[in-house]
Amino acid sequence: MIVLGIDPGTANTGYGVVHGDGPARVSLVECGVIRTRARDPLPNRLHEIYEGVRELIARHRPDVLSIEDVFYAKNVRTTVVLGHARGVILLAGAQSGLEISESAPSEIKKAVTGTGAATKEQVQFMLTRLLRLKNVPQPSDAADGVAAALAYLMGARVPNLEGGRLRIPDRGTRAASHSATPSHPSLASRP
């Protein structure tokens, strides 16, 4: 099974592609960040995120899109803008007919470390152990995307949207390019 994990953001959307046959046999395929320019208008940034996710889906053909669920920031505007980014990511997954899994940050932490109160450093340490990596995936947004994918494979599955597989026909539109670059180019090939 191939899982595309996403840590949504409007400046940096972290992603990780993990292949696994269960919790004991998992491997990192690719991770990185889809970057947008802060000076661009929000609609343009959302379009870049959407196209970046569509390109990742086309390249890796994942079975599941695992995305971090909404968290409530102190700043309401931050929460709303993050919701926009999540929306275009969910749309890209739904249009591709992927199973979509949403997990709260604490559920992702619990699946990866055993406790929902784990620190970012503890999650990163466990990623390196579970995936047998020499270094923590960088930047931290990419590590968060990897954690979302790994959490799904480790069994932190929450109910899917609409209680089952979301199937919406793909209209055949593909991204020509995007700004996502793997942070670990040597991991870009599928095992």
C-alpha positions in Angstrom: 0.0 0.0 0.0 1.2 3.5 -0.8 0.1 6.4 1.4 0.5 10.1 0.6 0.7 12.0 3.9 0.0 15.7 3.9 0.7 18.4 6.5 -1.3 21.3 5.1 -0.1 24.9 5.0 -0.3 27.9 2.7 3.4 28.7 2.8 4.7 25.2 3.1 2.6 22.1 2.5 4.7 19.1 3.7 4.3 15.7 2.2 5.6 12.2 2.6 5.0 9.1 0.5 5.3 5.9 2.5 5.1 2.3 1.2 4.0 -0.4 3.6 2.7 -3.9 4.0 1.7 -3.3 7.6 3.4 -1.6 10.6 6.5 -3.8 10.5 7.4 -3.3 6.9 7.3 0.4 6.0 9.7 2.5 3.9 9.9 6.1 2.9 9.6 6.7 -0.9 9.8 10.5 -1.0 9.2 13.5 1.1 9.4 17.3 0.6 7.5 20.5 0.6 5.2 22.3 -1.8 6.2 26.0 -1.4 4.2 29.0 -2.3 5.3 32.7 -2.3 4.0 34.8 0.5 3.5 37.8 -1.8 1.2 35.9 -4.1 -2.6 36.3 -3.7 -4.2 33.5 -1.7 -6.1 32.1 -4.8 -2.8 31.7 -6.6 -1.2 30.0 -3.6 -4.1 27.6 -3.3 -3.8 26.8 -7.0 -0.1 26.0 -6.6 -0.9 23.6 -3.7 -3.7 21.9 -5.6 -1.5 21.4 -8.7 1.4 20.2 -6.5 -0.8 17.6 -4.8 -2.2 16.5 -8.2 1.3 16.0 -9.5 2.3 13.9 -6.5 -0.8 11.7 -6.9 0.0 11.3 -10.6 3.6 10.4 -10.0 3.2 8.0 -7.0 -0.4 6.6 -7.5 -1.1 6.3 -3.8 -3.9 4.2 -2.4 -4.7 6.6 0.4 -4.4 10.3 1.1 -3.7 10.8 4.9 -4.1 14.4 5.9 -3.7 16.2 9.3 -7.1 17.3 10.5 -8.0 20.9 11.4 -6.5 22.3 14.5 -7.7 25.5 16.0 -5.1 28.2 16.1 -5.3 31.2 18.4 -5.6 33.4 15.4 -8.9 32.8 13.6 -7.6 34.0 10.3 -4.8 31.3 10.4 -7.4 28.6 11.0 -9.6 29.8 8.2 -6.7 30.1 5.7 -5.4 26.6 6.7 -8.9 25.3 6.0 -8.7 26.7 2.5 -5.4 24.8 2.0 -7.0 21.6 3.4 -9.9 22.1 1.0 -7.9 22.1 -2.2 -5.8 19.1 -0.9 -9.0 17.2 -0.2 -10.4 18.1 -3.6 -7.3 16.8 -5.4 -7.5 13.5 -3.5 -11.3 13.2 -4.1 -10.9 13.9 -7.8 -8.3 11.1 -8.0 -10.7 8.7 -6.3 -8.3 8.2 -3.3 -9.4 6.9 0.1 -9.1 9.9 2.4 -8.2 9.6 6.0 -8.2 12.6 8.4 -6.3 12.4 11.7 -6.0 14.9 14.5 -2.4 15.9 15.3 -2.6 14.0 18.6 -3.8 10.8 16.8 -0.8 11.1 14.4 1.6 11.5 17.3 0.0 8.6 19.2 0.3 6.3 16.2 4.0 7.1 15.7 5.2 7.5 19.2 2.6 5.8 21.5 1.5 9.1 23.1 -0.6 11.9 21.8 1.3 14.4 23.8 4.7 13.7 22.1 6.9 16.6 21.2 8.0 17.3 17.6 11.4 16.0 18.4 10.0 12.7 19.7 7.9 12.2 16.5 11.0 12.9 14.4 13.1 10.5 16.4 10.5 7.7 15.9 10.2 8.5 12.2 14.0 7.8 11.8 13.7 4.6 13.9 10.5 3.2 12.2 11.6 4.0 8.7 15.3 3.1 9.3 16.5 6.5 8.2 20.0 8.1 8.9 18.5 11.6 9.3 15.2 13.2 10.1 13.3 14.2 7.0 13.8 17.9 6.4 12.3 20.5 6.6 10.0 19.8 9.6 6.9 20.3 7.4 8.1 17.3 5.3 8.6 15.2 8.5 5.0 16.1 9.5 3.7 14.8 6.1 5.7 11.6 6.6 4.2 11.2 10.1 0.7 11.5 8.7 1.4 8.8 6.1 3.1 6.5 8.7 0.2 7.0 11.2 -2.2 5.6 8.7 -0.1 2.6 8.1 0.5 2.1 11.8 -3.3 1.9 12.3 -4.4 5.4 13.4 -7.3 5.2 11.0 -10.3 7.5 11.6 -13.5 7.2 9.7 -13.2 8.2 6.0 -15.2 11.0 4.6 -18.8 9.9 4.0 -18.0 6.6 5.7 -16.2 5.0 2.8 -14.1 5.5 -0.3 -14.7 8.8 -2.0 -15.0 8.3 -5.7 -15.3 11.4 -8.0 -14.4 10.9 -11.7 -11.1 12.4 -12.8 -11.7 14.9 -15.5 -8.2 14.2 -16.9 -6.7 17.6 -16.0 -3.1 17.2 -14.9 -0.7 19.7 -13.5 2.0 20.8 -15.9 4.4 21.7 -13.1 4.6 22.7 -9.5 7.1 23.9 -7.0 7.3 20.7 -5.0 10.8 19.4 -4.7 11.7 16.3 -2.8 13.9 17.2 0.2 15.5 13.7 -0.1 16.2 13.3 -3.8 17.9 9.9 -3.2 14.6 8.6 -1.8 12.6 9.6 -4.9 12.5 6.1 -6.5 9.9 3.6 -5.3 11.4 0.6 -3.5 
